[in-house]
């Protein structure tokens, strides 16, 4: 993964999975590990929040 430059500790392998479980528990469906990984890829591709915000408005 570009964000982490393929460097992470052993604990890092479970961060997205753990976050997915916590978000799903607190906010319901839609926070799968796969969806969160897609979010990470989007942030890596479009690091400027204004671009993402503009795109999301145009797509919705």
PDBQT receptor file of N, H, CA, C and O in Angstrom, charges set to zero:
ATOM      1  N   UNK A   1       0.842  -1.167   0.000  1.00  0.00    +0.000 N 
ATOM      2  CA  UNK A   1       0.000   0.000   0.000  1.00  0.00    +0.000 C 
ATOM      3  C   UNK A   1       0.893   1.238   0.000  1.00  0.00    +0.000 C 
ATOM      4  O   UNK A   1       1.855   1.320   0.764  1.00  0.00    +0.000 OA
ATOM      5  N   UNK A   2       0.578   2.167  -0.832  1.00  0.00    +0.000 N 
ATOM      6  H   UNK A   2      -0.203   2.101  -1.453  1.00  0.00    +0.000 HD
ATOM      7  CA  UNK A   2       1.384   3.363  -1.013  1.00  0.00    +0.000 C 
ATOM      8  C   UNK A   2       1.489   4.189   0.263  1.00  0.00    +0.000 C 
ATOM      9  O   UNK A   2       2.564   4.696   0.584  1.00  0.00    +0.000 OA
ATOM     10  N   UNK A   3       0.408   4.329   0.979  1.00  0.00    +0.000 N 
ATOM     11  H   UNK A   3      -0.466   3.918   0.718  1.00  0.00    +0.000 HD
ATOM     12  CA  UNK A   3       0.401   5.184   2.160  1.00  0.00    +0.000 C 
ATOM     13  C   UNK A   3       1.444   4.721   3.159  1.00  0.00    +0.000 C 
ATOM     14  O   UNK A   3       2.139   5.541   3.758  1.00  0.00    +0.000 OA
ATOM     15  N   UNK A   4       1.557   3.440   3.340  1.00  0.00    +0.000 N 
ATOM     16  H   UNK A   4       0.992   2.774   2.854  1.00  0.00    +0.000 HD
ATOM     17  CA  UNK A   4       2.476   2.892   4.324  1.00  0.00    +0.000 C 
ATOM     18  C   UNK A   4       3.820   2.512   3.723  1.00  0.00    +0.000 C 
ATOM     19  O   UNK A   4       4.695   2.013   4.430  1.00  0.00    +0.000 OA
ATOM     20  N   UNK A   5       3.992   2.740   2.431  1.00  0.00    +0.000 N 
ATOM     21  H   UNK A   5       3.281   3.146   1.857  1.00  0.00    +0.000 HD
ATOM     22  CA  UNK A   5       5.212   2.373   1.716  1.00  0.00    +0.000 C 
ATOM     23  C   UNK A   5       5.602   0.915   1.988  1.00  0.00    +0.000 C 
ATOM     24  O   UNK A   5       6.784   0.585   2.081  1.00  0.00    +0.000 OA
ATOM     25  N   UNK A   6       4.605   0.063   2.111  1.00  0.00    +0.000 N 
ATOM     26  H   UNK A   6       3.644   0.332   2.035  1.00  0.00    +0.000 HD
ATOM     27  CA  UNK A   6       4.798  -1.369   2.360  1.00  0.00    +0.000 C 
ATOM     28  C   UNK A   6       5.613  -1.654   3.614  1.00  0.00    +0.000 C 
ATOM     29  O   UNK A   6       6.205  -2.726   3.731  1.00  0.00    +0.000 OA
ATOM     30  N   UNK A   7       5.653  -0.712   4.554  1.00  0.00    +0.000 N 
ATOM     31  H   UNK A   7       5.171   0.159   4.459  1.00  0.00    +0.000 HD
ATOM     32  CA  UNK A   7       6.373  -0.903   5.809  1.00  0.00    +0.000 C 
ATOM     33  C   UNK A   7       5.362  -0.796   6.941  1.00  0.00    +0.000 C 
ATOM     34  O   UNK A   7       4.682   0.221   7.077  1.00  0.00    +0.000 OA
ATOM     35  N   UNK A   8       5.264  -1.827   7.740  1.00  0.00    +0.000 N 
ATOM     36  H   UNK A   8       5.817  -2.654   7.630  1.00  0.00    +0.000 HD
ATOM     37  CA  UNK A   8       4.390  -1.778   8.894  1.00  0.00    +0.000 C 
ATOM     38  C   UNK A   8       4.805  -2.846   9.888  1.00  0.00    +0.000 C 
ATOM     39  O   UNK A   8       5.385  -3.870   9.528  1.00  0.00    +0.000 OA
ATOM     40  N   UNK A   9       4.500  -2.584  11.128  1.00  0.00    +0.000 N 
ATOM     41  H   UNK A   9       4.029  -1.751  11.420  1.00  0.00    +0.000 HD
ATOM     42  CA  UNK A   9       4.764  -3.566  12.166  1.00  0.00    +0.000 C 
ATOM     43  C   UNK A   9       3.734  -4.672  12.079  1.00  0.00    +0.000 C 
ATOM     44  O   UNK A   9       2.735  -4.553  11.369  1.00  0.00    +0.000 OA
ATOM     45  N   UNK A  10       3.977  -5.730  12.793  1.00  0.00    +0.000 N 
ATOM     46  H   UNK A  10       4.788  -5.828  13.370  1.00  0.00    +0.000 HD
ATOM     47  CA  UNK A  10       3.040  -6.850  12.797  1.00  0.00    +0.000 C 
ATOM     48  C   UNK A  10       1.650  -6.413  13.237  1.00  0.00    +0.000 C 
ATOM     49  O   UNK A  10       0.649  -6.902  12.713  1.00  0.00    +0.000 OA
ATOM     50  N   UNK A  11       1.584  -5.495  14.197  1.00  0.00    +0.000 N 
ATOM     51  H   UNK A  11       2.398  -5.098  14.623  1.00  0.00    +0.000 HD
ATOM     52  CA  UNK A  11       0.292  -5.028  14.682  1.00  0.00    +0.000 C 
ATOM     53  C   UNK A  11      -0.490  -4.313  13.579  1.00  0.00    +0.000 C 
ATOM     54  O   UNK A  11      -1.720  -4.297  13.598  1.00  0.00    +0.000 OA
ATOM     55  N   UNK A  12       0.224  -3.724  12.621  1.00  0.00    +0.000 N 
ATOM     56  H   UNK A  12       1.224  -3.737  12.605  1.00  0.00    +0.000 HD
ATOM     57  CA  UNK A  12      -0.423  -2.955  11.563  1.00  0.00    +0.000 C 
ATOM     58  C   UNK A  12      -1.319  -3.766  10.664  1.00  0.00    +0.000 C 
ATOM     59  O   UNK A  12      -2.222  -3.217  10.032  1.00  0.00    +0.000 OA
ATOM     60  N   UNK A  13      -1.090  -5.046  10.592  1.00  0.00    +0.000 N 
ATOM     61  H   UNK A  13      -0.356  -5.491  11.104  1.00  0.00    +0.000 HD
ATOM     62  CA  UNK A  13      -1.901  -5.898   9.724  1.00  0.00    +0.000 C 
ATOM     63  C   UNK A  13      -3.348  -5.968  10.185  1.00  0.00    +0.000 C 
ATOM     64  O   UNK A  13      -4.240  -6.251   9.385  1.00  0.00    +0.000 OA
ATOM     65  N   UNK A  14      -3.587  -5.714  11.460  1.00  0.00    +0.000 N 
ATOM     66  H   UNK A  14      -2.862  -5.485  12.109  1.00  0.00    +0.000 HD
ATOM     67  CA  UNK A  14      -4.935  -5.834  12.001  1.00  0.00    +0.000 C 
ATOM     68  C   UNK A  14      -5.649  -4.496  12.210  1.00  0.00    +0.000 C 
ATOM     69  O   UNK A  14      -6.800  -4.474  12.645  1.00  0.00    +0.000 OA
ATOM     70  N   UNK A  15      -4.983  -3.391  11.907  1.00  0.00    +0.000 N 
ATOM     71  H   UNK A  15      -4.048  -3.409  11.554  1.00  0.00    +0.000 HD
ATOM     72  CA  UNK A  15      -5.573  -2.079  12.185  1.00  0.00    +0.000 C 
ATOM     73  C   UNK A  15      -6.863  -1.850  11.402  1.00  0.00    +0.000 C 
ATOM     74  O   UNK A  15      -7.872  -1.452  11.985  1.00  0.00    +0.000 OA
ATOM     75  N   UNK A  16      -6.849  -2.091  10.106  1.00  0.00    +0.000 N 
ATOM     76  H   UNK A  16      -6.029  -2.414   9.632  1.00  0.00    +0.000 HD
ATOM     77  CA  UNK A  16      -8.034  -1.835   9.291  1.00  0.00    +0.000 C 
ATOM     78  C   UNK A  16      -9.162  -2.773   9.699  1.00  0.00    +0.000 C 
ATOM     79  O   UNK A  16     -10.316  -2.351   9.774  1.00  0.00    +0.000 OA
ATOM     80  N   UNK A  17      -8.851  -4.022   9.960  1.00  0.00    +0.000 N 
ATOM     81  H   UNK A  17      -7.914  -4.364   9.898  1.00  0.00    +0.000 HD
ATOM     82  CA  UNK A  17      -9.865  -4.978  10.395  1.00  0.00    +0.000 C 
ATOM     83  C   UNK A  17     -10.479  -4.546  11.723  1.00  0.00    +0.000 C 
ATOM     84  O   UNK A  17     -11.699  -4.583  11.885  1.00  0.00    +0.000 OA
ATOM     85  N   UNK A  18      -9.651  -4.144  12.658  1.00  0.00    +0.000 N 
ATOM     86  H   UNK A  18      -8.661  -4.115  12.526  1.00  0.00    +0.000 HD
ATOM     87  CA  UNK A  18     -10.142  -3.694  13.968  1.00  0.00    +0.000 C 
ATOM     88  C   UNK A  18     -10.989  -2.437  13.829  1.00  0.00    +0.000 C 
ATOM     89  O   UNK A  18     -12.040  -2.327  14.461  1.00  0.00    +0.000 OA
ATOM     90  N   UNK A  19     -10.547  -1.494  13.017  1.00  0.00    +0.000 N 
ATOM     91  H   UNK A  19      -9.694  -1.583  12.504  1.00  0.00    +0.000 HD
ATOM     92  CA  UNK A  19     -11.310  -0.277  12.778  1.00  0.00    +0.000 C 
ATOM     93  C   UNK A  19     -12.654  -0.606  12.145  1.00  0.00    +0.000 C 
ATOM     94  O   UNK A  19     -13.677  -0.031  12.518  1.00  0.00    +0.000 OA
ATOM     95  N   UNK A  20     -12.654  -1.522  11.195  1.00  0.00    +0.000 N 
ATOM     96  H   UNK A  20     -11.823  -1.988  10.892  1.00  0.00    +0.000 HD
ATOM     97  CA  UNK A  20     -13.890  -1.951  10.545  1.00  0.00    +0.000 C 
ATOM     98  C   UNK A  20     -14.889  -2.495  11.569  1.00  0.00    +0.000 C 
ATOM     99  O   UNK A  20     -16.067  -2.140  11.548  1.00  0.00    +0.000 OA
ATOM    100  N   UNK A  21     -14.419  -3.333  12.438  1.00  0.00    +0.000 N 
ATOM    101  H   UNK A  21     -13.461  -3.621  12.455  1.00  0.00    +0.000 HD
ATOM    102  CA  UNK A  21     -15.296  -3.915  13.465  1.00  0.00    +0.000 C 
ATOM    103  C   UNK A  21     -15.851  -2.836  14.391  1.00  0.00    +0.000 C 
ATOM    104  O   UNK A  21     -17.039  -2.838  14.712  1.00  0.00    +0.000 OA
ATOM    105  N   UNK A  22     -14.987  -1.914  14.819  1.00  0.00    +0.000 N 
ATOM    106  H   UNK A  22     -14.022  -1.912  14.559  1.00  0.00    +0.000 HD
ATOM    107  CA  UNK A  22     -15.432  -0.853  15.724  1.00  0.00    +0.000 C 
ATOM    108  C   UNK A  22     -16.446   0.079  15.056  1.00  0.00    +0.000 C 
ATOM    109  O   UNK A  22     -17.462   0.424  15.659  1.00  0.00    +0.000 OA
ATOM    110  N   UNK A  23     -16.175   0.482  13.829  1.00  0.00    +0.000 N 
ATOM    111  H   UNK A  23     -15.349   0.202  13.340  1.00  0.00    +0.000 HD
ATOM    112  CA  UNK A  23     -17.104   1.372  13.124  1.00  0.00    +0.000 C 
ATOM    113  C   UNK A  23     -18.441   0.690  12.867  1.00  0.00    +0.000 C 
ATOM    114  O   UNK A  23     -19.493   1.314  13.007  1.00  0.00    +0.000 OA
ATOM    115  N   UNK A  24     -18.408  -0.579  12.496  1.00  0.00    +0.000 N 
ATOM    116  H   UNK A  24     -17.553  -1.085  12.383  1.00  0.00    +0.000 HD
ATOM    117  CA  UNK A  24     -19.641  -1.323  12.245  1.00  0.00    +0.000 C 
ATOM    118  C   UNK A  24     -20.444  -1.449  13.531  1.00  0.00    +0.000 C 
ATOM    119  O   UNK A  24     -21.666  -1.300  13.519  1.00  0.00    +0.000 OA
ATOM    120  N   UNK A  25     -19.767  -1.721  14.633  1.00  0.00    +0.000 N 
ATOM    121  H   UNK A  25     -18.775  -1.842  14.642  1.00  0.00    +0.000 HD
ATOM    122  CA  UNK A  25     -20.439  -1.847  15.925  1.00  0.00    +0.000 C 
ATOM    123  C   UNK A  25     -21.100  -0.536  16.342  1.00  0.00    +0.000 C 
ATOM    124  O   UNK A  25     -22.203  -0.533  16.888  1.00  0.00    +0.000 OA
ATOM    125  N   UNK A  26     -20.415   0.578  16.078  1.00  0.00    +0.000 N 
ATOM    126  H   UNK A  26     -19.519   0.575  15.634  1.00  0.00    +0.000 HD
ATOM    127  CA  UNK A  26     -20.925   1.884  16.508  1.00  0.00    +0.000 C 
ATOM    128  C   UNK A  26     -21.869   2.551  15.522  1.00  0.00    +0.000 C 
ATOM    129  O   UNK A  26     -22.761   3.295  15.929  1.00  0.00    +0.000 OA
ATOM    130  N   UNK A  27     -21.685   2.295  14.215  1.00  0.00    +0.000 N 
ATOM    131  H   UNK A  27     -20.960   1.691  13.884  1.00  0.00    +0.000 HD
ATOM    132  CA  UNK A  27     -22.449   3.034  13.215  1.00  0.00    +0.000 C 
ATOM    133  C   UNK A  27     -23.241   2.155  12.253  1.00  0.00    +0.000 C 
ATOM    134  O   UNK A  27     -23.941   2.677  11.385  1.00  0.00    +0.000 OA
ATOM    135  N   UNK A  28     -23.148   0.855  12.386  1.00  0.00    +0.000 N 
ATOM    136  H   UNK A  28     -22.580   0.431  13.091  1.00  0.00    +0.000 HD
ATOM    137  CA  UNK A  28     -23.907  -0.038  11.515  1.00  0.00    +0.000 C 
ATOM    138  C   UNK A  28     -23.136  -0.431  10.263  1.00  0.00    +0.000 C 
ATOM    139  O   UNK A  28     -21.918  -0.273  10.182  1.00  0.00    +0.000 OA
ATOM    140  N   UNK A  29     -23.873  -0.943   9.299  1.00  0.00    +0.000 N 
ATOM    141  H   UNK A  29     -24.862  -1.071   9.365  1.00  0.00    +0.000 HD
ATOM    142  CA  UNK A  29     -23.269  -1.488   8.085  1.00  0.00    +0.000 C 
ATOM    143  C   UNK A  29     -22.560  -0.435   7.243  1.00  0.00    +0.000 C 
ATOM    144  O   UNK A  29     -22.766   0.766   7.416  1.00  0.00    +0.000 OA
ATOM    145  N   UNK A  30     -21.716  -0.918   6.321  1.00  0.00    +0.000 N 
ATOM    146  H   UNK A  30     -21.549  -1.893   6.180  1.00  0.00    +0.000 HD
ATOM    147  CA  UNK A  30     -21.049  -0.036   5.374  1.00  0.00    +0.000 C 
ATOM    148  C   UNK A  30     -19.579   0.211   5.684  1.00  0.00    +0.000 C 
ATOM    149  O   UNK A  30     -18.900   0.922   4.943  1.00  0.00    +0.000 OA
ATOM    150  N   UNK A  31     -19.087  -0.365   6.767  1.00  0.00    +0.000 N 
ATOM    151  H   UNK A  31     -19.638  -0.942   7.369  1.00  0.00    +0.000 HD
ATOM    152  CA  UNK A  31     -17.707  -0.130   7.185  1.00  0.00    +0.000 C 
ATOM    153  C   UNK A  31     -16.875  -1.395   7.097  1.00  0.00    +0.000 C 
ATOM    154  O   UNK A  31     -16.089  -1.690   7.997  1.00  0.00    +0.000 OA
ATOM    155  N   UNK A  32     -17.042  -2.136   6.031  1.00  0.00    +0.000 N 
ATOM    156  H   UNK A  32     -17.680  -1.896   5.299  1.00  0.00    +0.000 HD
ATOM    157  CA  UNK A  32     -16.280  -3.379   5.876  1.00  0.00    +0.000 C 
ATOM    158  C   UNK A  32     -14.796  -3.072   5.687  1.00  0.00    +0.000 C 
ATOM    159  O   UNK A  32     -14.413  -1.960   5.324  1.00  0.00    +0.000 OA
ATOM    160  N   UNK A  33     -13.989  -4.070   5.938  1.00  0.00    +0.000 N 
ATOM    161  H   UNK A  33     -14.301  -4.973   6.232  1.00  0.00    +0.000 HD
ATOM    162  CA  UNK A  33     -12.546  -3.919   5.730  1.00  0.00    +0.000 C 
ATOM    163  C   UNK A  33     -12.275  -3.517   4.284  1.00  0.00    +0.000 C 
ATOM    164  O   UNK A  33     -11.425  -2.666   4.021  1.00  0.00    +0.000 OA
ATOM    165  N   UNK A  34     -12.988  -4.123   3.360  1.00  0.00    +0.000 N 
ATOM    166  H   UNK A  34     -13.678  -4.814   3.574  1.00  0.00    +0.000 HD
ATOM    167  CA  UNK A  34     -12.814  -3.814   1.937  1.00  0.00    +0.000 C 
ATOM    168  C   UNK A  34     -13.142  -2.344   1.654  1.00  0.00    +0.000 C 
ATOM    169  O   UNK A  34     -12.394  -1.675   0.940  1.00  0.00    +0.000 OA
ATOM    170  N   UNK A  35     -14.252  -1.834   2.205  1.00  0.00    +0.000 N 
ATOM    171  H   UNK A  35     -14.859  -2.377   2.785  1.00  0.00    +0.000 HD
ATOM    172  CA  UNK A  35     -14.619  -0.430   1.996  1.00  0.00    +0.000 C 
ATOM    173  C   UNK A  35     -13.577   0.516   2.576  1.00  0.00    +0.000 C 
ATOM    174  O   UNK A  35     -13.243   1.529   1.961  1.00  0.00    +0.000 OA
ATOM    175  N   UNK A  36     -13.065   0.190   3.751  1.00  0.00    +0.000 N 
ATOM    176  H   UNK A  36     -13.337  -0.632   4.251  1.00  0.00    +0.000 HD
ATOM    177  CA  UNK A  36     -12.044   1.048   4.356  1.00  0.00    +0.000 C 
ATOM    178  C   UNK A  36     -10.760   1.046   3.534  1.00  0.00    +0.000 C 
ATOM    179  O   UNK A  36     -10.103   2.080   3.406  1.00  0.00    +0.000 OA
ATOM    180  N   UNK A  37     -10.403  -0.096   2.983  1.00  0.00    +0.000 N 
ATOM    181  H   UNK A  37     -10.936  -0.935   3.087  1.00  0.00    +0.000 HD
ATOM    182  CA  UNK A  37      -9.211  -0.143   2.121  1.00  0.00    +0.000 C 
ATOM    183  C   UNK A  37      -9.425   0.707   0.864  1.00  0.00    +0.000 C 
ATOM    184  O   UNK A  37      -8.497   1.370   0.400  1.00  0.00    +0.000 OA
ATOM    185  N   UNK A  38     -10.638   0.689   0.315  1.00  0.00    +0.000 N 
ATOM    186  H   UNK A  38     -11.391   0.150   0.692  1.00  0.00    +0.000 HD
ATOM    187  CA  UNK A  38     -10.944   1.552  -0.829  1.00  0.00    +0.000 C 
ATOM    188  C   UNK A  38     -10.798   3.024  -0.440  1.00  0.00    +0.000 C 
ATOM    189  O   UNK A  38     -10.289   3.829  -1.220  1.00  0.00    +0.000 OA
ATOM    190  N   UNK A  39     -11.243   3.368   0.759  1.00  0.00    +0.000 N 
ATOM    191  H   UNK A  39     -11.657   2.714   1.392  1.00  0.00    +0.000 HD
ATOM    192  CA  UNK A  39     -11.086   4.746   1.243  1.00  0.00    +0.000 C 
ATOM    193  C   UNK A  39      -9.606   5.132   1.316  1.00  0.00    +0.000 C 
ATOM    194  O   UNK A  39      -9.233   6.247   0.950  1.00  0.00    +0.000 OA
ATOM    195  N   UNK A  40      -8.777   4.217   1.784  1.00  0.00    +0.000 N 
ATOM    196  H   UNK A  40      -9.080   3.312   2.082  1.00  0.00    +0.000 HD
ATOM    197  CA  UNK A  40      -7.338   4.493   1.852  1.00  0.00    +0.000 C 
ATOM    198  C   UNK A  40      -6.746   4.723   0.468  1.00  0.00    +0.000 C 
ATOM    199  O   UNK A  40      -5.897   5.596   0.286  1.00  0.00    +0.000 OA
ATOM    200  N   UNK A  41      -7.194   3.941  -0.504  1.00  0.00    +0.000 N 
ATOM    201  H   UNK A  41      -7.883   3.232  -0.357  1.00  0.00    +0.000 HD
ATOM    202  CA  UNK A  41      -6.700   4.116  -1.874  1.00  0.00    +0.000 C 
ATOM    203  C   UNK A  41      -7.137   5.464  -2.444  1.00  0.00    +0.000 C 
ATOM    204  O   UNK A  41      -6.370   6.121  -3.148  1.00  0.00    +0.000 OA
ATOM    205  N   UNK A  42      -8.364   5.874  -2.141  1.00  0.00    +0.000 N 
ATOM    206  H   UNK A  42      -8.987   5.340  -1.569  1.00  0.00    +0.000 HD
ATOM    207  CA  UNK A  42      -8.858   7.169  -2.626  1.00  0.00    +0.000 C 
ATOM    208  C   UNK A  42      -8.044   8.305  -2.013  1.00  0.00    +0.000 C 
ATOM    209  O   UNK A  42      -7.661   9.245  -2.710  1.00  0.00    +0.000 OA
ATOM    210  N   UNK A  43      -7.784   8.219  -0.716  1.00  0.00    +0.000 N 
ATOM    211  H   UNK A  43      -8.096   7.456  -0.150  1.00  0.00    +0.000 HD
ATOM    212  CA  UNK A  43      -6.983   9.254  -0.050  1.00  0.00    +0.000 C 
ATOM    213  C   UNK A  43      -5.577   9.323  -0.640  1.00  0.00    +0.000 C 
ATOM    214  O   UNK A  43      -5.011  10.406  -0.790  1.00  0.00    +0.000 OA
ATOM    215  N   UNK A  44      -5.018   8.161  -0.973  1.00  0.00    +0.000 N 
ATOM    216  H   UNK A  44      -5.477   7.281  -0.851  1.00  0.00    +0.000 HD
ATOM    217  CA  UNK A  44      -3.684   8.139  -1.566  1.00  0.00    +0.000 C 
ATOM    218  C   UNK A  44      -3.696   8.761  -2.963  1.00  0.00    +0.000 C 
ATOM    219  O   UNK A  44      -2.756   9.455  -3.349  1.00  0.00    +0.000 OA
ATOM    220  N   UNK A  45      -4.766   8.505  -3.714  1.00  0.00    +0.000 N 
ATOM    221  H   UNK A  45      -5.530   7.941  -3.401  1.00  0.00    +0.000 HD
ATOM    222  CA  UNK A  45      -4.848   9.030  -5.083  1.00  0.00    +0.000 C 
ATOM    223  C   UNK A  45      -5.216  10.513  -5.112  1.00  0.00    +0.000 C 
ATOM    224  O   UNK A  45      -4.769  11.251  -5.989  1.00  0.00    +0.000 OA
ATOM    225  N   UNK A  46      -6.038  10.947  -4.141  1.00  0.00    +0.000 N 
ATOM    226  H   UNK A  46      -6.401  10.347  -3.429  1.00  0.00    +0.000 HD
ATOM    227  CA  UNK A  46      -6.511  12.326  -4.093  1.00  0.00    +0.000 C 
ATOM    228  C   UNK A  46      -6.280  12.904  -2.696  1.00  0.00    +0.000 C 
ATOM    229  O   UNK A  46      -7.229  13.028  -1.922  1.00  0.00    +0.000 OA
ATOM    230  N   UNK A  47      -5.046  13.256  -2.364  1.00  0.00    +0.000 N 
ATOM    231  H   UNK A  47      -4.276  13.155  -2.993  1.00  0.00    +0.000 HD
ATOM    232  CA  UNK A  47      -4.757  13.734  -1.020  1.00  0.00    +0.000 C 
ATOM    233  C   UNK A  47      -5.366  15.101  -0.692  1.00  0.00    +0.000 C 
ATOM    234  O   UNK A  47      -5.445  15.474   0.478  1.00  0.00    +0.000 OA
ATOM    235  N   UNK A  48      -5.791  15.840  -1.701  1.00  0.00    +0.000 N 
ATOM    236  H   UNK A  48      -5.727  15.537  -2.651  1.00  0.00    +0.000 HD
ATOM    237  CA  UNK A  48      -6.397  17.155  -1.483  1.00  0.00    +0.000 C 
ATOM    238  C   UNK A  48      -7.892  16.980  -1.200  1.00  0.00    +0.000 C 
ATOM    239  O   UNK A  48      -8.643  16.555  -2.078  1.00  0.00    +0.000 OA
ATOM    240  N   UNK A  49      -8.325  17.307   0.020  1.00  0.00    +0.000 N 
ATOM    241  H   UNK A  49      -7.715  17.653   0.733  1.00  0.00    +0.000 HD
ATOM    242  CA  UNK A  49      -9.722  17.115   0.418  1.00  0.00    +0.000 C 
ATOM    243  C   UNK A  49     -10.680  17.848  -0.503  1.00  0.00    +0.000 C 
ATOM    244  O   UNK A  49     -11.769  17.343  -0.776  1.00  0.00    +0.000 OA
ATOM    245  N   UNK A  50     -10.310  19.014  -0.987  1.00  0.00    +0.000 N 
ATOM    246  H   UNK A  50      -9.426  19.424  -0.765  1.00  0.00    +0.000 HD
ATOM    247  CA  UNK A  50     -11.196  19.795  -1.854  1.00  0.00    +0.000 C 
ATOM    248  C   UNK A  50     -11.535  19.030  -3.134  1.00  0.00    +0.000 C 
ATOM    249  O   UNK A  50     -12.665  19.106  -3.617  1.00  0.00    +0.000 OA
ATOM    250  N   UNK A  51     -10.579  18.305  -3.680  1.00  0.00    +0.000 N 
ATOM    251  H   UNK A  51      -9.661  18.244  -3.288  1.00  0.00    +0.000 HD
ATOM    252  CA  UNK A  51     -10.829  17.528  -4.893  1.00  0.00    +0.000 C 
ATOM    253  C   UNK A  51     -11.840  16.423  -4.597  1.00  0.00    +0.000 C 
ATOM    254  O   UNK A  51     -12.790  16.227  -5.355  1.00  0.00    +0.000 OA
ATOM    255  N   UNK A  52     -11.635  15.712  -3.510  1.00  0.00    +0.000 N 
ATOM    256  H   UNK A  52     -10.863  15.872  -2.895  1.00  0.00    +0.000 HD
ATOM    257  CA  UNK A  52     -12.536  14.620  -3.148  1.00  0.00    +0.000 C 
ATOM    258  C   UNK A  52     -13.928  15.151  -2.849  1.00  0.00    +0.000 C 
ATOM    259  O   UNK A  52     -14.925  14.568  -3.275  1.00  0.00    +0.000 OA
ATOM    260  N   UNK A  53     -13.997  16.251  -2.121  1.00  0.00    +0.000 N 
ATOM    261  H   UNK A  53     -13.187  16.725  -1.775  1.00  0.00    +0.000 HD
ATOM    262  CA  UNK A  53     -15.277  16.860  -1.776  1.00  0.00    +0.000 C 
ATOM    263  C   UNK A  53     -16.029  17.271  -3.035  1.00  0.00    +0.000 C 
ATOM    264  O   UNK A  53     -17.227  17.015  -3.155  1.00  0.00    +0.000 OA
ATOM    265  N   UNK A  54     -15.341  17.900  -3.965  1.00  0.00    +0.000 N 
ATOM    266  H   UNK A  54     -14.367  18.108  -3.868  1.00  0.00    +0.000 HD
ATOM    267  CA  UNK A  54     -15.955  18.325  -5.224  1.00  0.00    +0.000 C 
ATOM    268  C   UNK A  54     -16.437  17.115  -6.026  1.00  0.00    +0.000 C 
ATOM    269  O   UNK A  54     -17.551  17.112  -6.550  1.00  0.00    +0.000 OA
ATOM    270  N   UNK A  55     -15.599  16.100  -6.114  1.00  0.00    +0.000 N 
ATOM    271  H   UNK A  55     -14.695  16.102  -5.687  1.00  0.00    +0.000 HD
ATOM    272  CA  UNK A  55     -15.985  14.883  -6.848  1.00  0.00    +0.000 C 
ATOM    273  C   UNK A  55     -17.207  14.214  -6.220  1.00  0.00    +0.000 C 
ATOM    274  O   UNK A  55     -18.119  13.793  -6.931  1.00  0.00    +0.000 OA
ATOM    275  N   UNK A  56     -17.227  14.116  -4.912  1.00  0.00    +0.000 N 
ATOM    276  H   UNK A  56     -16.486  14.458  -4.334  1.00  0.00    +0.000 HD
ATOM    277  CA  UNK A  56     -18.353  13.446  -4.251  1.00  0.00    +0.000 C 
ATOM    278  C   UNK A  56     -19.658  14.201  -4.470  1.00  0.00    +0.000 C 
ATOM    279  O   UNK A  56     -20.711  13.578  -4.607  1.00  0.00    +0.000 OA
ATOM    280  N   UNK A  57     -19.608  15.528  -4.505  1.00  0.00    +0.000 N 
ATOM    281  H   UNK A  57     -18.752  16.034  -4.393  1.00  0.00    +0.000 HD
ATOM    282  CA  UNK A  57     -20.810  16.320  -4.778  1.00  0.00    +0.000 C 
ATOM    283  C   UNK A  57     -21.294  16.099  -6.210  1.00  0.00    +0.000 C 
ATOM    284  O   UNK A  57     -22.498  16.040  -6.460  1.00  0.00    +0.000 OA
ATOM    285  N   UNK A  58     -20.370  15.979  -7.133  1.00  0.00    +0.000 N 
ATOM    286  H   UNK A  58     -19.392  16.027  -6.930  1.00  0.00    +0.000 HD
ATOM    287  CA  UNK A  58     -20.744  15.781  -8.525  1.00  0.00    +0.000 C 
ATOM    288  C   UNK A  58     -21.289  14.387  -8.769  1.00  0.00    +0.000 C 
ATOM    289  O   UNK A  58     -22.121  14.198  -9.657  1.00  0.00    +0.000 OA
ATOM    290  N   UNK A  59     -20.838  13.410  -8.003  1.00  0.00    +0.000 N 
ATOM    291  H   UNK A  59     -20.162  13.563  -7.283  1.00  0.00    +0.000 HD
ATOM    292  CA  UNK A  59     -21.283  12.035  -8.190  1.00  0.00    +0.000 C 
ATOM    293  C   UNK A  59     -22.589  11.714  -7.478  1.00  0.00    +0.000 C 
ATOM    294  O   UNK A  59     -23.269  10.751  -7.830  1.00  0.00    +0.000 OA
ATOM    295  N   UNK A  60     -22.939  12.511  -6.484  1.00  0.00    +0.000 N 
ATOM    296  H   UNK A  60     -22.386  13.293  -6.198  1.00  0.00    +0.000 HD
ATOM    297  CA  UNK A  60     -24.164  12.193  -5.745  1.00  0.00    +0.000 C 
ATOM    298  C   UNK A  60     -25.378  12.913  -6.257  1.00  0.00    +0.000 C 
ATOM    299  O   UNK A  60     -26.473  12.734  -5.723  1.00  0.00    +0.000 OA
TER     300      UNK A  60
